Amino acid sequence: MYRGMVTIQIGGLTNGETVILERYLDSNWSGALETPYDLRTLRLRITDGQVATIGGATNLNVPGDLNPIGGAITARLNCYSPLLDPLLGPAQWWVLSSPSGRFLPVVLPDSVSAEPFSQRLDGYVRCSGTNVPGAVVVALNPLADMTFTAACLATWTGYFALPLPPGTYVLVAAKPGFVTDMAYMPTVTLPPGVILTNTLDLLPATRTLSGKLVDAADTNATLPAISMMANSLTDRFAPAWTDTNGNFTVAVTADAWQLEPAAEDIARHGFLFGDSEAQRVFLTTTGNVSGIVLKARRANALIYGRASNQTNGPLAGLRFHINGMVQGEEFDPDYAADDNGDFAVAIIGGSDNWWNFMADPVLNPGMSNQVLSGFLFNVSLLSGEARRQDVRALFATNRIAGTVRDVSGAAVPAVGVIGWASLGGTTYYGSGFMTDFNGNYAMNVAGSPWMLQIYCGDLLRAGYNCAPAKTVVLPPTNPVVNFTVFPLGRPGLSDARRLSPSDFAFELHGEPFTWYEIQYSTDLTNWNFLTTIQPQWDGPVYVNTTVTDPSAQTGRRFYRAVLSPMLPMRTLGR
């Protein structure tokens, strides 16, 4: 897959003229544009002399004319965070046309070459024993939140070849008209210099979901050539694209399905998609479902800036993660900086909104030896507001490593570890990325001291309580910091320490925004009330977890946490 910027230059226009720019995938490997068969993956309206702005800042996600000369358009398409943007394999066709018919369509080919890796995954895509031509084959990274690594298009014989760096991948095949059973997609470890062959099976579709993707504020305004993803509650997947009028038909099976457009695609039109829409369920158990209307929200606020390293060089392609809530509606789009390090994060402002903004460590493995500043947590923006927030990187000079295990000693894989430190009055963040299959993590850092935290959301999804942060003072060089986590539903107590002759403190493992009662005893039989505590979730950080007993002097004293309706929990002795 290509990751970078695509620059489009168009001349010979009249001042202020509007053009249509489309991209097609040569789905049948014919070597010619055949619009009835080839898949339209992009459709944009671009007007000479116009760019999309919010609050006086340019929304760089929406391609517009960056050329000040009348009658000529220079537009840039950010492909640093592609979903199924330019694939390895056949040609893609760029088609420039005039909505008024002033000139004949112009067609130009484009293609992406594979990196010269000495190892690859290859094989065939089949359905019911028959090879399937033109399926997309994607390699996902299971230790990086199933992010895309590379993708290719199977040939007309169903054969695919995907050169990759050594690593562990989940191979997924998909094609409109077929269904993918994600439970049966292989996980493959690819050693250096090896070719591994796999057969990927698709399921025949027996039902359809059809409808339209529209602007929530104007349902007559539609979003064309948008990648649509149907996911079933039984872990099946089916793809489709909207047509020029925003209509879609997804071929599926009898199941319960949820629909969502690709965030990167709708961002190019200035839109976001809310979780309440994505969580709607459509039942095809008794037949096809039609007349679906999916509503995307137009962005009206912007966080923008430049991402740079310590020598002021650009952090090209740095990917950001945004999550927020607007009047009870949750959003979590992704964005990326361009090759100059410039970025624009389009969100929704107004009343009753909050947003978290950070460089997603899972999506930026190349940043593993650097720490970053400029993150925002729980910020609110007005409608029409543009807020500048630059991001800066420093090279790491030390390393913290350790494990995440549960109370039985079992490894906890695929949870993120984040750290932060105040360096020169600026807060910098580092990441251990996702723990590996053995629960190991490693984080490169700079300066001291550092606070380390496991992502609360990752632990909750894995069935564990959130864990308190740990403070790490450097030196020593390369310290080891291990975490122990407790099963969800029964809080735990840890990190016991004496603060003074009468003060004793410890940490609570639990769920955010849940009230716990802390009790103490001297004989493990009679329990007394000490205090109540409600942990919080502040951005990625689990806070308000410290319990202090100011009357702990001499003699044995035991503690436990109780969650209504007064279930006894793990006991901590002193």
Protein Blocks (a to p, Z undefined) as FASTA:
>chain_A
ZZdddddddehiaehiacdddddddfkonopacfklmccfbdcdddehiacdeehiacfk
lgcdfbfbghiacddddfkbccklccehiddddddddfklpaccddddddddddfdfbdc
eddddeehiacehiacddddfknoopafbdcdddfkopacddddedddddddddehiacd
fklcccddddehiacdddddddddfbdcddddddfklmkbccehiacddddfkopacddd
ddfkopacdddddddddddddfklmmmnopacdfklmmpccdfkloccehiacdddddfb
dcddddddfkopacehiacdddddeehiacdddddddfkopacddddedehiaddddddf
klmmmlmmcccehiaehiacdehiacdddddddddfbdcddddddfkopacehiacdddd
deehiacdddehjadfkopacdddehjdddddddfklmmmnopacddddddddddehiac
ddddddehiacdehiacfbfkbccddddddehiacdddddfkomaccdfbdcddddehjb
cehkbccdfkbceddddddddddehiacddddZZ
